[in-house]
Amino acid sequence: MTDAILQHREAAVLTLTFNRVDKKNAITTAMYTAMADALFSAATDDAVRVVVFQGALEVFTAGNDLLDFMANPPSVDAAEPAPVFRFLEALSSFPKPLVAAVTGPAVGIGTTMLLHCDLIYAGDNAAFSMPFVNLGVCPEAGASFLLPALVGYPRAAEKLLLGEAFYAEEALDMGLINRILPPHEVAAYAQAQALKLAAKPSESLRITKALMKQPLTQLPAVMQEEFGHFARMLRGPAAMEAISAVMEKRKPDFSKL
Ligand code: COA
C-alpha cells in the first residue's frame, strides 16, 4: 500500500490521484503497483464504470522516479512482471473509459499514458514531454507506435527524437487532448464528463471502445519490444550519464556515447 496514489470512488467513478507533490508526483514502483492493482480490479468490478487519473494543480507527474528506477531497474527476465509494465498492461487493456485531468507538467510516462486514455482534459498550464532519448532510453507505453499513428510521423519524430516540452495549445492541435481549460476547472470538468460516461449503458461503452481499439493488434508486441530495449538501455552508459546529470542539475555529456 502507498498513499502516493489516492483512490476515491464516487458514484461509479474511480479517481486515481498522484499524491507525491514534493517529488513532483514522480512515480515509484509502489505507485505503479498500486495503479496496476486498482485498474485490474476495476476492470472486473461492476461498481466501477469509469476511471479518472489526476495529479495536482501544479504538476500531473514528473514521470518515472529516476532514483527508484536506478535502485530497482525493471527487468524483462524477472519472475514477476515489472510494476511499470504491469501498469502499462492494465492501462492498455482497460475495457472501460479512462479520463485524464492534466495540469502542469506531464513528463515521460505522464504523457505516454495519455495515449491510452479516452478523454483528456488539460489546463492551460499543462506541459507535455517525452524526453526518453535525452535520458538515454527509448519510448515506452507503445508510444513509438501510437504517437506517429495519432499525430503523423514528422510531429511524432520531433516529440520523440528531440524530447522537448510542448504545451496545451499544440497538444490540442495535434489531437493528443480533447480540451483546454483554466487549471482550476480541469478536475471538476473531468469528473463531470466521467459522471456522464458512468450513466451510459456499460456494454455499449465497452464494445465501442473495443471496436475503436481493434486495429491496434500490434500494440502488445510493440510494448514488449519497447520494454526490452528500455530495460536494457536503462542499465547502459547513456542513461547513467543522463540520470546523474538530471539529479546533479547539470547538462549531460553524450559526446563519447
Ligand atoms: N524522479 C525523481 N525525483 C524527481 C523527479 C523524477 N522524475 N522529478 C522531480 N523530482 C524531484 C527533484 O529531484 C526534487 O527533489 P528535491 O526537492 O529532493 O531536490 C523535487 O522533485 C522537485 O523537483 P524540481 O526539478 O526542483 O521541480 P521543478 O518544478 O523545477 O520542475 C519538473 C518540475 C517535473 C519539470 C522537473 O522536476 C523535471 O523535469 N523532472 C525530471 C523529469 C524526468 O526526466 N522524468 C523521467 C521521464 S522518463
py3Dmol code that shows the C-alpha trace and the ligand (Angstrom):
import py3Dmol

protein = """\
ATOM      1  CA  MET A   1       0.000   0.000   0.000  1.00  0.00           C
ATOM      2  CA  THR A   2       1.108   3.537  -0.724  1.00  0.00           C
ATOM      3  CA  ASP A   3      -0.584   6.832  -0.008  1.00  0.00           C
ATOM      4  CA  ALA A   4       1.213   8.315  -3.022  1.00  0.00           C
ATOM      5  CA  ILE A   5      -1.724   7.109  -5.141  1.00  0.00           C
ATOM      6  CA  LEU A   6      -5.037   8.185  -3.645  1.00  0.00           C
ATOM      7  CA  GLN A   7      -8.093   6.157  -4.620  1.00  0.00           C
ATOM      8  CA  HIS A   8     -11.527   7.638  -4.340  1.00  0.00           C
ATOM      9  CA  ARG A   9     -14.788   6.249  -5.673  1.00  0.00           C
ATOM     10  CA  GLU A  10     -17.880   8.367  -6.025  1.00  0.00           C
ATOM     11  CA  ALA A  11     -20.939   7.089  -7.867  1.00  0.00           C
ATOM     12  CA  ALA A  12     -19.328   4.663 -10.331  1.00  0.00           C
ATOM     13  CA  VAL A  13     -16.247   6.830 -10.975  1.00  0.00           C
ATOM     14  CA  LEU A  14     -12.929   5.692  -9.504  1.00  0.00           C
ATOM     15  CA  THR A  15     -10.408   8.530  -9.308  1.00  0.00           C
ATOM     16  CA  LEU A  16      -6.692   7.777  -9.000  1.00  0.00           C
ATOM     17  CA  THR A  17      -4.701  10.797  -7.838  1.00  0.00           C
ATOM     18  CA  PHE A  18      -0.929  11.158  -7.928  1.00  0.00           C
ATOM     19  CA  ASN A  19      -0.132  12.327  -4.404  1.00  0.00           C
ATOM     20  CA  ARG A  20       3.618  12.866  -4.125  1.00  0.00           C
ATOM     21  CA  VAL A  21       3.793  16.541  -4.854  1.00  0.00           C
ATOM     22  CA  ASP A  22       7.102  17.120  -3.011  1.00  0.00           C
ATOM     23  CA  LYS A  23       8.720  14.913  -5.687  1.00  0.00           C
ATOM     24  CA  LYS A  24       6.533  16.340  -8.462  1.00  0.00           C
ATOM     25  CA  ASN A  25       4.437  13.158  -8.405  1.00  0.00           C
ATOM     26  CA  ALA A  26       7.362  11.099  -9.767  1.00  0.00           C
ATOM     27  CA  ILE A  27       6.137   7.521  -9.973  1.00  0.00           C
ATOM     28  CA  THR A  28       7.800   4.812  -7.869  1.00  0.00           C
ATOM     29  CA  THR A  29       7.436   1.050  -8.238  1.00  0.00           C
ATOM     30  CA  ALA A  30       4.985   1.080  -5.312  1.00  0.00           C
ATOM     31  CA  MET A  31       2.855   3.630  -7.159  1.00  0.00           C
ATOM     32  CA  TYR A  32       2.896   1.566 -10.373  1.00  0.00           C
ATOM     33  CA  THR A  33       1.827  -1.475  -8.365  1.00  0.00           C
ATOM     34  CA  ALA A  34      -0.996   0.456  -6.689  1.00  0.00           C
ATOM     35  CA  MET A  35      -2.280   1.757 -10.035  1.00  0.00           C
ATOM     36  CA  ALA A  36      -1.976  -1.647 -11.729  1.00  0.00           C
ATOM     37  CA  ASP A  37      -3.849  -3.348  -8.866  1.00  0.00           C
ATOM     38  CA  ALA A  38      -6.556  -0.670  -8.934  1.00  0.00           C
ATOM     39  CA  LEU A  39      -7.018  -0.974 -12.707  1.00  0.00           C
ATOM     40  CA  PHE A  40      -7.019  -4.778 -12.831  1.00  0.00           C
ATOM     41  CA  SER A  41      -9.583  -4.821 -10.043  1.00  0.00           C
ATOM     42  CA  ALA A  42     -11.720  -2.019 -11.573  1.00  0.00           C
ATOM     43  CA  ALA A  43     -11.763  -3.839 -14.914  1.00  0.00           C
ATOM     44  CA  THR A  44     -13.980  -6.563 -13.457  1.00  0.00           C
ATOM     45  CA  ASP A  45     -15.735  -4.594 -10.694  1.00  0.00           C
ATOM     46  CA  ASP A  46     -19.284  -3.644 -11.733  1.00  0.00           C
ATOM     47  CA  ALA A  47     -19.240  -0.841  -9.173  1.00  0.00           C
ATOM     48  CA  VAL A  48     -16.618   0.989 -11.274  1.00  0.00           C
ATOM     49  CA  ARG A  49     -17.712   2.194 -14.712  1.00  0.00           C
ATOM     50  CA  VAL A  50     -15.111   4.893 -15.404  1.00  0.00           C
ATOM     51  CA  VAL A  51     -11.603   5.668 -14.089  1.00  0.00           C
ATOM     52  CA  VAL A  52     -10.165   9.179 -13.844  1.00  0.00           C
ATOM     53  CA  PHE A  53      -6.457   9.995 -13.460  1.00  0.00           C
ATOM     54  CA  GLN A  54      -5.426  13.302 -11.977  1.00  0.00           C
ATOM     55  CA  GLY A  55      -2.423  14.930 -10.356  1.00  0.00           C
ATOM     56  CA  ALA A  56      -2.011  18.219  -8.509  1.00  0.00           C
ATOM     57  CA  LEU A  57      -2.853  21.654  -9.869  1.00  0.00           C
ATOM     58  CA  GLU A  58       0.855  22.440 -10.385  1.00  0.00           C
ATOM     59  CA  VAL A  59       2.050  19.054 -11.659  1.00  0.00           C
ATOM     60  CA  PHE A  60       0.460  15.981 -13.204  1.00  0.00           C
ATOM     61  CA  THR A  61       3.549  13.792 -12.868  1.00  0.00           C
ATOM     62  CA  ALA A  62       7.298  14.084 -13.470  1.00  0.00           C
ATOM     63  CA  GLY A  63       7.170  10.538 -14.860  1.00  0.00           C
ATOM     64  CA  ASN A  64       9.252   7.628 -13.635  1.00  0.00           C
ATOM     65  CA  ASP A  65      11.000   8.284 -10.353  1.00  0.00           C
ATOM     66  CA  LEU A  66      14.553   8.359 -11.635  1.00  0.00           C
ATOM     67  CA  LEU A  67      16.189   7.356  -8.341  1.00  0.00           C
ATOM     68  CA  ASP A  68      13.748   4.485  -7.822  1.00  0.00           C
ATOM     69  CA  PHE A  69      14.346   3.412 -11.416  1.00  0.00           C
ATOM     70  CA  MET A  70      18.089   3.251 -10.822  1.00  0.00           C
ATOM     71  CA  ALA A  71      17.634   1.452  -7.492  1.00  0.00           C
ATOM     72  CA  ASN A  72      15.036  -1.021  -8.829  1.00  0.00           C
ATOM     73  CA  PRO A  73      15.531  -1.100 -12.593  1.00  0.00           C
ATOM     74  CA  PRO A  74      12.744  -3.003 -14.327  1.00  0.00           C
ATOM     75  CA  SER A  75      13.858  -6.290 -15.844  1.00  0.00           C
ATOM     76  CA  VAL A  76      12.385  -8.375 -18.630  1.00  0.00           C
ATOM     77  CA  ASP A  77      13.795 -11.576 -17.097  1.00  0.00           C
ATOM     78  CA  ALA A  78      12.305 -11.254 -13.607  1.00  0.00           C
ATOM     79  CA  ALA A  79       9.860 -13.944 -12.471  1.00  0.00           C
ATOM     80  CA  GLU A  80       7.208 -11.283 -11.822  1.00  0.00           C
ATOM     81  CA  PRO A  81       6.450  -8.647 -14.476  1.00  0.00           C
ATOM     82  CA  ALA A  82       7.989  -5.260 -13.607  1.00  0.00           C
ATOM     83  CA  PRO A  83       5.479  -2.947 -11.857  1.00  0.00           C
ATOM     84  CA  VAL A  84       5.745  -0.333 -14.610  1.00  0.00           C
ATOM     85  CA  PHE A  85       4.988  -2.949 -17.231  1.00  0.00           C
ATOM     86  CA  ARG A  86       2.094  -4.369 -15.205  1.00  0.00           C
ATOM     87  CA  PHE A  87       0.648  -0.865 -15.008  1.00  0.00           C
ATOM     88  CA  LEU A  88       1.001  -0.382 -18.752  1.00  0.00           C
ATOM     89  CA  GLU A  89      -0.638  -3.739 -19.429  1.00  0.00           C
ATOM     90  CA  ALA A  90      -3.552  -2.871 -17.126  1.00  0.00           C
ATOM     91  CA  LEU A  91      -3.867   0.561 -18.731  1.00  0.00           C
ATOM     92  CA  SER A  92      -3.646  -0.527 -22.368  1.00  0.00           C
ATOM     93  CA  SER A  93      -6.125  -3.368 -21.895  1.00  0.00           C
ATOM     94  CA  PHE A  94      -8.558  -1.468 -19.661  1.00  0.00           C
ATOM     95  CA  PRO A  95     -12.028  -2.124 -21.093  1.00  0.00           C
ATOM     96  CA  LYS A  96     -13.905   0.840 -19.574  1.00  0.00           C
ATOM     97  CA  PRO A  97     -13.489   4.569 -20.257  1.00  0.00           C
ATOM     98  CA  LEU A  98     -10.373   6.281 -18.904  1.00  0.00           C
ATOM     99  CA  VAL A  99     -10.465  10.044 -18.370  1.00  0.00           C
ATOM    100  CA  ALA A 100      -7.383  12.164 -17.579  1.00  0.00           C
ATOM    101  CA  ALA A 101      -7.235  15.606 -15.964  1.00  0.00           C
ATOM    102  CA  VAL A 102      -3.802  17.064 -16.669  1.00  0.00           C
ATOM    103  CA  THR A 103      -2.497  20.233 -15.055  1.00  0.00           C
ATOM    104  CA  GLY A 104       1.169  21.221 -15.003  1.00  0.00           C
ATOM    105  CA  PRO A 105       3.994  19.074 -16.380  1.00  0.00           C
ATOM    106  CA  ALA A 106       3.264  15.559 -17.640  1.00  0.00           C
ATOM    107  CA  VAL A 107       6.715  14.085 -18.252  1.00  0.00           C
ATOM    108  CA  GLY A 108       7.595  10.767 -19.898  1.00  0.00           C
ATOM    109  CA  ILE A 109       5.025   8.182 -18.921  1.00  0.00           C
ATOM    110  CA  GLY A 110       2.924  11.151 -17.742  1.00  0.00           C
ATOM    111  CA  THR A 111       2.427  11.917 -21.439  1.00  0.00           C
ATOM    112  CA  THR A 112       2.583   8.401 -22.903  1.00  0.00           C
ATOM    113  CA  MET A 113      -0.068   7.068 -20.507  1.00  0.00           C
ATOM    114  CA  LEU A 114      -2.450   9.609 -22.073  1.00  0.00           C
ATOM    115  CA  LEU A 115      -2.201   7.707 -25.362  1.00  0.00           C
ATOM    116  CA  HIS A 116      -4.274   5.017 -23.607  1.00  0.00           C
ATOM    117  CA  CYS A 117      -6.861   7.352 -22.113  1.00  0.00           C
ATOM    118  CA  ASP A 118     -10.160   8.037 -23.868  1.00  0.00           C
ATOM    119  CA  LEU A 119     -10.884  11.632 -22.836  1.00  0.00           C
ATOM    120  CA  ILE A 120      -8.101  14.018 -21.843  1.00  0.00           C
ATOM    121  CA  TYR A 121      -8.693  17.463 -20.378  1.00  0.00           C
ATOM    122  CA  ALA A 122      -5.756  19.760 -19.797  1.00  0.00           C
ATOM    123  CA  GLY A 123      -5.101  23.001 -18.017  1.00  0.00           C
ATOM    124  CA  ASP A 124      -3.574  25.864 -19.947  1.00  0.00           C
ATOM    125  CA  ASN A 125      -0.556  25.257 -17.668  1.00  0.00           C
ATOM    126  CA  ALA A 126      -0.072  21.690 -18.968  1.00  0.00           C
ATOM    127  CA  ALA A 127       3.344  20.842 -20.411  1.00  0.00           C
ATOM    128  CA  PHE A 128       3.871  17.532 -22.138  1.00  0.00           C
ATOM    129  CA  SER A 129       7.206  15.868 -22.862  1.00  0.00           C
ATOM    130  CA  MET A 130       8.659  12.514 -23.794  1.00  0.00           C
ATOM    131  CA  PRO A 131      12.382  13.001 -23.059  1.00  0.00           C
ATOM    132  CA  PHE A 132      13.298   9.325 -23.434  1.00  0.00           C
ATOM    133  CA  VAL A 133      16.153   9.923 -25.887  1.00  0.00           C
ATOM    134  CA  ASN A 134      17.525  12.676 -23.646  1.00  0.00           C
ATOM    135  CA  LEU A 135      17.595  10.132 -20.813  1.00  0.00           C
ATOM    136  CA  GLY A 136      19.474   7.562 -22.903  1.00  0.00           C
ATOM    137  CA  VAL A 137      16.470   5.229 -23.178  1.00  0.00           C
ATOM    138  CA  CYS A 138      13.641   4.827 -25.701  1.00  0.00           C
ATOM    139  CA  PRO A 139       9.852   5.309 -25.655  1.00  0.00           C
ATOM    140  CA  GLU A 140       7.536   3.058 -23.669  1.00  0.00           C
ATOM    141  CA  ALA A 141       3.771   2.522 -23.388  1.00  0.00           C
ATOM    142  CA  GLY A 142       3.562   1.815 -27.113  1.00  0.00           C
ATOM    143  CA  ALA A 143       4.327   5.480 -27.845  1.00  0.00           C
ATOM    144  CA  SER A 144       6.678   4.633 -30.729  1.00  0.00           C
ATOM    145  CA  PHE A 145       3.662   3.090 -32.484  1.00  0.00           C
ATOM    146  CA  LEU A 146       0.710   5.079 -31.117  1.00  0.00           C
ATOM    147  CA  LEU A 147       2.155   8.584 -31.426  1.00  0.00           C
ATOM    148  CA  PRO A 148       3.003   8.502 -35.174  1.00  0.00           C
ATOM    149  CA  ALA A 149      -0.404   6.910 -35.811  1.00  0.00           C
ATOM    150  CA  LEU A 150      -2.119   9.673 -33.856  1.00  0.00           C
ATOM    151  CA  VAL A 151      -0.215  12.810 -34.847  1.00  0.00           C
ATOM    152  CA  GLY A 152       1.677  11.819 -38.021  1.00  0.00           C
ATOM    153  CA  TYR A 153       5.327  10.827 -38.379  1.00  0.00           C
ATOM    154  CA  PRO A 154       7.024  14.258 -38.577  1.00  0.00           C
ATOM    155  CA  ARG A 155       5.399  15.557 -35.422  1.00  0.00           C
ATOM    156  CA  ALA A 156       5.933  12.281 -33.558  1.00  0.00           C
ATOM    157  CA  ALA A 157       9.580  12.274 -34.625  1.00  0.00           C
ATOM    158  CA  GLU A 158      10.031  15.834 -33.365  1.00  0.00           C
ATOM    159  CA  LYS A 159       8.496  14.997 -29.988  1.00  0.00           C
ATOM    160  CA  LEU A 160      10.261  11.642 -29.524  1.00  0.00           C
ATOM    161  CA  LEU A 161      13.691  12.408 -31.029  1.00  0.00           C
ATOM    162  CA  LEU A 162      14.164  15.901 -29.588  1.00  0.00           C
ATOM    163  CA  GLY A 163      12.154  15.203 -26.438  1.00  0.00           C
ATOM    164  CA  GLU A 164      11.308  18.873 -25.897  1.00  0.00           C
ATOM    165  CA  ALA A 165       8.281  20.020 -23.937  1.00  0.00           C
ATOM    166  CA  PHE A 166       5.191  21.207 -25.771  1.00  0.00           C
ATOM    167  CA  TYR A 167       2.167  22.943 -24.399  1.00  0.00           C
ATOM    168  CA  ALA A 168      -1.608  22.599 -24.249  1.00  0.00           C
ATOM    169  CA  GLU A 169      -2.408  24.500 -27.489  1.00  0.00           C
ATOM    170  CA  GLU A 170      -0.068  22.313 -29.528  1.00  0.00           C
ATOM    171  CA  ALA A 171      -1.315  19.154 -27.794  1.00  0.00           C
ATOM    172  CA  LEU A 172      -4.880  20.121 -28.736  1.00  0.00           C
ATOM    173  CA  ASP A 173      -3.852  20.954 -32.284  1.00  0.00           C
ATOM    174  CA  MET A 174      -2.184  17.554 -32.737  1.00  0.00           C
ATOM    175  CA  GLY A 175      -5.169  15.663 -31.332  1.00  0.00           C
ATOM    176  CA  LEU A 176      -3.476  14.452 -28.157  1.00  0.00           C
ATOM    177  CA  ILE A 177      -6.035  16.067 -25.838  1.00  0.00           C
ATOM    178  CA  ASN A 178      -9.730  16.913 -26.016  1.00  0.00           C
ATOM    179  CA  ARG A 179      -9.984  20.346 -24.433  1.00  0.00           C
ATOM    180  CA  ILE A 180      -8.061  23.108 -22.665  1.00  0.00           C
ATOM    181  CA  LEU A 181      -9.479  24.715 -19.541  1.00  0.00           C
ATOM    182  CA  PRO A 182      -8.282  27.061 -16.808  1.00  0.00           C
ATOM    183  CA  PRO A 183      -6.209  24.827 -14.488  1.00  0.00           C
ATOM    184  CA  HIS A 184      -8.544  25.083 -11.500  1.00  0.00           C
ATOM    185  CA  GLU A 185     -11.507  23.904 -13.639  1.00  0.00           C
ATOM    186  CA  VAL A 186      -9.879  20.798 -15.091  1.00  0.00           C
ATOM    187  CA  ALA A 187     -10.515  18.266 -12.315  1.00  0.00           C
ATOM    188  CA  ALA A 188     -14.185  19.217 -11.940  1.00  0.00           C
ATOM    189  CA  TYR A 189     -14.741  19.141 -15.691  1.00  0.00           C
ATOM    190  CA  ALA A 190     -13.108  15.709 -15.990  1.00  0.00           C
ATOM    191  CA  GLN A 191     -15.298  14.426 -13.137  1.00  0.00           C
ATOM    192  CA  ALA A 192     -18.422  15.791 -14.807  1.00  0.00           C
ATOM    193  CA  GLN A 193     -17.505  14.081 -18.092  1.00  0.00           C
ATOM    194  CA  ALA A 194     -16.750  10.861 -16.212  1.00  0.00           C
ATOM    195  CA  LEU A 195     -20.139  11.011 -14.497  1.00  0.00           C
ATOM    196  CA  LYS A 196     -21.816  11.429 -17.887  1.00  0.00           C
ATOM    197  CA  LEU A 197     -19.995   8.328 -19.121  1.00  0.00           C
ATOM    198  CA  ALA A 198     -20.856   6.394 -15.960  1.00  0.00           C
ATOM    199  CA  ALA A 199     -24.563   6.975 -16.631  1.00  0.00           C
ATOM    200  CA  LYS A 200     -24.388   5.365 -20.083  1.00  0.00           C
ATOM    201  CA  PRO A 201     -25.007   1.680 -20.787  1.00  0.00           C
ATOM    202  CA  SER A 202     -21.786  -0.096 -19.856  1.00  0.00           C
ATOM    203  CA  GLU A 203     -21.858  -2.721 -22.589  1.00  0.00           C
ATOM    204  CA  SER A 204     -22.255  -0.036 -25.271  1.00  0.00           C
ATOM    205  CA  LEU A 205     -19.250   1.821 -23.896  1.00  0.00           C
ATOM    206  CA  ARG A 206     -17.174  -1.342 -23.642  1.00  0.00           C
ATOM    207  CA  ILE A 207     -17.965  -2.555 -27.142  1.00  0.00           C
ATOM    208  CA  THR A 208     -17.487   0.903 -28.668  1.00  0.00           C
ATOM    209  CA  LYS A 209     -14.075   1.259 -27.023  1.00  0.00           C
ATOM    210  CA  ALA A 210     -13.064  -2.278 -28.034  1.00  0.00           C
ATOM    211  CA  LEU A 211     -14.111  -1.637 -31.639  1.00  0.00           C
ATOM    212  CA  MET A 212     -12.135   1.618 -31.796  1.00  0.00           C
ATOM    213  CA  LYS A 213      -9.049  -0.143 -30.370  1.00  0.00           C
ATOM    214  CA  GLN A 214      -9.451  -3.228 -32.580  1.00  0.00           C
ATOM    215  CA  PRO A 215      -6.989  -2.103 -35.288  1.00  0.00           C
ATOM    216  CA  LEU A 216      -4.204  -1.814 -32.679  1.00  0.00           C
ATOM    217  CA  THR A 217      -3.335  -5.513 -32.884  1.00  0.00           C
ATOM    218  CA  GLN A 218       0.407  -4.741 -32.953  1.00  0.00           C
ATOM    219  CA  LEU A 219       0.319  -2.839 -29.681  1.00  0.00           C
ATOM    220  CA  PRO A 220       1.153  -5.658 -27.197  1.00  0.00           C
ATOM    221  CA  ALA A 221       4.145  -6.780 -29.295  1.00  0.00           C
ATOM    222  CA  VAL A 222       5.374  -3.193 -29.675  1.00  0.00           C
ATOM    223  CA  MET A 223       5.086  -2.632 -25.925  1.00  0.00           C
ATOM    224  CA  GLN A 224       7.096  -5.804 -25.245  1.00  0.00           C
ATOM    225  CA  GLU A 225       9.774  -4.785 -27.720  1.00  0.00           C
ATOM    226  CA  GLU A 226       9.999  -1.228 -26.375  1.00  0.00           C
ATOM    227  CA  PHE A 227      10.225  -2.576 -22.841  1.00  0.00           C
ATOM    228  CA  GLY A 228      13.064  -4.948 -23.758  1.00  0.00           C
ATOM    229  CA  HIS A 229      15.091  -2.054 -25.193  1.00  0.00           C
ATOM    230  CA  PHE A 230      14.098   0.304 -22.364  1.00  0.00           C
ATOM    231  CA  ALA A 231      15.131  -2.117 -19.589  1.00  0.00           C
ATOM    232  CA  ARG A 232      18.473  -2.842 -21.273  1.00  0.00           C
ATOM    233  CA  MET A 233      19.221   0.814 -22.066  1.00  0.00           C
ATOM    234  CA  LEU A 234      18.362   1.922 -18.533  1.00  0.00           C
ATOM    235  CA  ARG A 235      21.433  -0.040 -17.392  1.00  0.00           C
ATOM    236  CA  GLY A 236      23.613   1.489 -20.130  1.00  0.00           C
ATOM    237  CA  PRO A 237      26.117   4.348 -20.037  1.00  0.00           C
ATOM    238  CA  ALA A 238      23.909   6.976 -21.726  1.00  0.00           C
ATOM    239  CA  ALA A 239      21.116   6.527 -19.154  1.00  0.00           C
ATOM    240  CA  MET A 240      23.624   6.556 -16.280  1.00  0.00           C
ATOM    241  CA  GLU A 241      25.072   9.844 -17.537  1.00  0.00           C
ATOM    242  CA  ALA A 242      21.663  11.366 -18.269  1.00  0.00           C
ATOM    243  CA  ILE A 243      20.076  10.473 -14.941  1.00  0.00           C
ATOM    244  CA  SER A 244      23.135  11.555 -12.938  1.00  0.00           C
ATOM    245  CA  ALA A 245      23.007  14.863 -14.837  1.00  0.00           C
ATOM    246  CA  VAL A 246      19.298  15.398 -14.002  1.00  0.00           C
ATOM    247  CA  MET A 247      19.914  14.676 -10.341  1.00  0.00           C
ATOM    248  CA  GLU A 248      23.019  16.868 -10.246  1.00  0.00           C
ATOM    249  CA  LYS A 249      21.149  19.607 -12.162  1.00  0.00           C
ATOM    250  CA  ARG A 250      23.828  19.777 -14.891  1.00  0.00           C
ATOM    251  CA  LYS A 251      23.939  19.195 -18.655  1.00  0.00           C
ATOM    252  CA  PRO A 252      24.667  15.595 -19.681  1.00  0.00           C
ATOM    253  CA  ASP A 253      27.736  14.841 -21.792  1.00  0.00           C
ATOM    254  CA  PHE A 254      26.903  12.340 -24.531  1.00  0.00           C
ATOM    255  CA  SER A 255      29.932  13.272 -26.653  1.00  0.00           C
ATOM    256  CA  LYS A 256      31.513   9.803 -26.276  1.00  0.00           C
ATOM    257  CA  LEU A 257      28.236   7.829 -26.377  1.00  0.00           C
TER     258      LEU A 257
END
"""
ligand_1 = """\
48
COA
N 12.319 11.342 -10.278
C 12.734 11.565 -9.017
N 12.673 12.779 -8.429
C 12.164 13.794 -9.142
C 11.696 13.625 -10.458
C 11.798 12.327 -11.031
N 11.352 12.063 -12.262
N 11.243 14.813 -10.914
C 11.394 15.690 -9.907
N 11.949 15.085 -8.834
C 12.285 15.667 -7.542
C 13.528 16.559 -7.663
O 14.718 15.762 -7.552
C 13.317 17.466 -6.476
O 13.664 16.769 -5.297
P 14.399 17.569 -4.065
O 13.401 18.616 -3.638
O 14.614 16.489 -3.054
O 15.637 18.152 -4.667
C 11.809 17.679 -6.444
O 11.251 16.560 -7.148
C 11.377 18.948 -7.126
O 11.852 18.926 -8.478
P 12.310 20.235 -9.266
O 13.029 19.788 -10.502
O 13.037 21.147 -8.340
O 10.893 20.888 -9.655
P 10.579 21.937 -10.821
O 9.241 22.481 -10.506
O 11.707 22.896 -11.010
O 10.483 21.055 -12.162
C 9.818 19.130 -13.456
C 9.453 20.099 -12.308
C 8.817 17.984 -13.470
C 9.764 19.901 -14.801
C 11.258 18.628 -13.242
O 11.333 18.143 -11.911
C 11.701 17.514 -14.169
O 11.925 17.743 -15.349
N 11.930 16.322 -13.595
C 12.525 15.183 -14.289
C 11.522 14.558 -15.201
C 12.062 13.359 -15.908
O 13.117 13.364 -16.540
N 11.311 12.255 -15.770
C 11.633 10.993 -16.321
C 10.817 10.749 -17.541
S 11.148 9.135 -18.222
"""
view = py3Dmol.view(width=600, height=400)
view.addModel(protein, "pdb")
view.setStyle({"model": 0}, {"cartoon": {"style": "trace"}})
view.addModel(ligand_1, "xyz")
view.setStyle({"model": 1}, {"stick": {}})
view.zoomTo()
view.show()
